[in-house]
Amino acid sequence: MDNADTFQEKYRKSAPKIAAALNRRNYEVFLCETTPEAVNQVLALIPCGLTISWGGSMTLDQIGIKERLKKEHYHTIDRDKAETEEERFSIMRESLLCDIYLSSVNAISEDGVMINIDATGNRISAIAFGPRKVILIIGINKVCRTTDEAKKRARTYAAPRNGIHQSLNLPYTKTGKCCDCYTTESMCSQIVEMHRNRIPGRITVVLVGESLGL
């Protein structure tokens, strides 16, 4: 089987189990086999008139959801419009009080524990508290068997590749492997495990049967 077939098979086998585990942890879950289906599902979850923002996410870039929101004239808070670093941070702070926040995760275990690594903390802060609603779009490639394997994936796979993608001056841009670096550009400043959604209906997971993001 090619990679697409492999991910589809993984999705068919594991998606119902993961959805049930997330439901037990008080998350709302939607299962989408394809990216177009996932985008339509996300748009269906966003009423008109609300303010939408997002964290840095290759998944969101890959599926084109940000462009759809702008094209359909939703009110968005977009840090990429910033002309200076100070303005960029100001917009990221504004995002903490938006109505709906879009993001992904770096890894998720089969029993529903989600792992996120962040450099500045804006993304994990918004997911944890602030926006009224959070929608997480997660490709099946990010599913790991256990929480320990999910943490390993986040730190030794996702973070180094994100640093390489951003052309950061970090040791792993040469080796491709995680190291315990202390540079200010480190991608691993904060690591958060999400075990439960305390506020009913606040966090929704859209699990997609394709490889998305890193």
Salt bridges, closest charged atoms under 4 A:
GLU9 OE1 - ARG12 NH2 2.89
GLU9 OE2 - LYS13 NZ 3.59
GLU28 OE1 - LYS133 NZ 3.51
ASP61 OD1 - LYS66 NZ 2.62
GLU72 OE2 - ARG68 NE 2.89
ASP78 OD2 - LYS70 NZ 2.67
ASP80 OD1 - ARG88 NH1 3.50
ASP99 OD1 - ARG132 NE 3.78
GLU110 OE1 - LYS17 NZ 3.22
ASP111 OD2 - ARG25 NH2 3.71
ASP148 OD1 - LYS151 NZ 3.66
GLU149 OE2 - ARG145 NH2 3.12
ASP180 OD1 - ARG155 NH2 3.53
GLU193 OE2 - LYS151 NZ 3.28
GLU193 OE1 - HIS195 NE2 2.76
